[in-house]
Amino acid sequence: MVGKIRRVLLMTALLCATASAYSASKTLLVLGDSLSAEYGLARGSGWVAQLEKRIKAENLDVRVVNASISGDTTSGGRTRLPALLDKHKPDVMVLELGANDALRGLPVASTEDNLRAMISAAKGIHARVLLVGMQIPPNYGPDYTRQFAAVFNKLATAQKVPLVPFFLERLVERPELFQSDRLHPTADAQPLLLDTVWPRLQPLLVK
């Protein structure tokens, strides 16, 4: 009888521990550029702000920190990341950088090295990483275009992190969803950006 009671108590304790781990508060860090920093949009209308609302609707206890800066490169993100990790200690990080490297024609090898270093730094504090991929128009030259796009798949495979293959995949055939600069998505495009990221991000938030 005593043994049976002990087994019941042990199972109850394990179930409580599992539930506690599942429901424990988490911090999500979004490290990105203008695509995540609401460039040209009203404050609170970008996809990250909409992500916060979806998280609440899903009853997930997740605090969102948007550390995105318009114009940021992978080098800038790499420089800023250690302080962000130390301050916020995120459980999950969305890494959305690289587009400005391509726009400036920076070496693909440097972009790859910076992204790898940021992934490693986040994993070093046991944060789960979602890598957001980017592609560029062919007018940058076929070799550069191909090499740049391949970086994200290569890193996701090598670092064993989930990947959003192309952040703008739902928008590229819809020019009306871009601002007049033809680079930045409009307010109407933000839900589509969120829908592109969410299927790969949501499992990391509940894991």
N, C-alpha and C positions, 0 to 999 in steps of 0.2 A: 504493500500500500504506500509506504513511504517512498519507495523507488518510483512508483507511478506519479506521485505528487511532484517529485523532483523533476521528472521528465516534462510534466505539464508546465511547471514554472520555467524550465529552461527554454521550452519552445515559445512560451509567452515572451520571455526576455529577448529571444532572437527576433521574433516578429516585431516587437517594439523597436529594436535597434534598426531593423531593415526599414521600417516606416519612417523612423527619425532620419536615417541617411537619405531616404528618397525626398523627404519634405524639407530638409535642411536648406536654409537660405543660401543662395548662390550669388556670385557677382559675375556679370558678363561685361567684358571689355571689348569695345569696337574700335579698332585701330585702322583708320582709313583716310581717304583724301576727300576732295570736294563731292564725290558721289555719295558720301556718307555724312557730309558736314552741312547739308542743306544749302548748297551754293545756289543763289538766285531764287530761293524759296522762302516763304514765310516761316518764322521760327515755329518749331513743333509740328511741321507738316512733312518732314522727311521720312524715309523708310525706317530709320532707327527709332524715331518717335512713335511711329506706327507699330514697330516691334514691341515697344514697351506696353502699348495697349493690348496687343495680342497676348503677350505674356500674362497680363492681368486677367484677360478673358479666359485663359487656360488654367487659371488658378495656380500659377507657378510662382514660387517665392524667389524671384530673381531681380537683383538690382542691376540696372543697365548704366554703364559709364561710356559715353560717347567721346572718345579722345581723337576724333577725326579732325583734320585740318586741311582746308582747301590748299591745293598746290603742293601738298606733301609728297615726298618721294620715299622710296624704300630706305634710302640712306637717312633721311630725316626721321622716319619711323623707328629705325634701328637705334638712333641716338636717343630718342625720347622714351623708348620702351622700358629700360631698366627702372627709371623713376616711377613709371606708371605701374609696373609690376610690384614694386616695393610699397607703393601707396595703397593700391586697391586690392592686391592679392587676388586676382580673378580666378574663378574656377573654369571659365570658358573664355576664349578670345577669338573674335572674328578678325581675320587679317585681310583687309581690303586695300592693298597698296600695289603700285606697279604701273598704273596708267601714266602717271607723270614722268616716270623713267622713260617710257616709250615716246611720249610726246617730245621729250628733250633729246631723244636719240642716244640715251646713255647705254653703255655696254650691257648686253644681256647677262654676261657673266657676273657683273656687279649686282644687278637686280637679283639674280639667283642667290648669290652669296648673302645679300642682305636679308632676303626672305628666309633663307635657311637659318640664319643666326637668330631671327626673331622667333621662328617656330621653336628652335632649340631652347631659347631663353624662357619661353612660356612653358614648355614641357618641363623645364628645369624646376619650376615651382608646382609641377603637377597640374597645370592648366590644360584643358582640352582645347585644341585649335581647329578652327574651320578656316580653310584657305579659300579665298574668293578669287577666281581666275578672271583674267582680262584678255581681250584680243584687240588688235588694232587694224585699221584699214590697210589694204595692200599697197597703197601709195608710198608706204615707208620702205618698200622693196620686199620682194618675196622671201628672201633669206631672213631678213630681220624679223618680218612678220611671223614667219614660221617658227623661228627660234624663240621669239618672245612668248608665243602662245604655248610652246612646248614646256617652258619652264615650270608652269603651275602643275601640269600633270606629272612631270618628273619629280618635283618636290613632294607632292602629295603621296606618290608611290613610295619614294625613298623614306620619307618621314612618317609614313603610315598615319596620315591625317585625312579627314574627309575634305572633299573639294566641290565647290560650285564651279563647274567648268567655264562658264562665261556669264559674268554678272548681268550683262545687258542683252542676254539672249532673247528675251521677250520683247525687246524694244527695237532691235536693229532694222526690222522691216517696217517700222512705223515712225517715219520722220516727224509726224505731228506730236510725238511724245518727247521731243527734244526742244530745248530752249533755242533762241535765235543763234547762239554760237554753234549749234549742231553737235555739241559735246555733252552738255549736261541735261539730264532728264527733267521734265516738267513735274509739277505737282501731281498731275494725273498719272504719271508713270511710277510714282513711289509705291503704290500697292503691288505693282507687278514686280518691282525689285524685291520687296519683302516676300512675295510668293516664290521668288526664285531662290531665296536664301533659306526660308523657313523649313522645308523638308529635310535639309541636312543639318540645320541648327537645332531643331526641336529635340532630336534624340540626345544631343549633348547636354541639354538643359535638364533633362529628366534622368539622365544616367546616374 
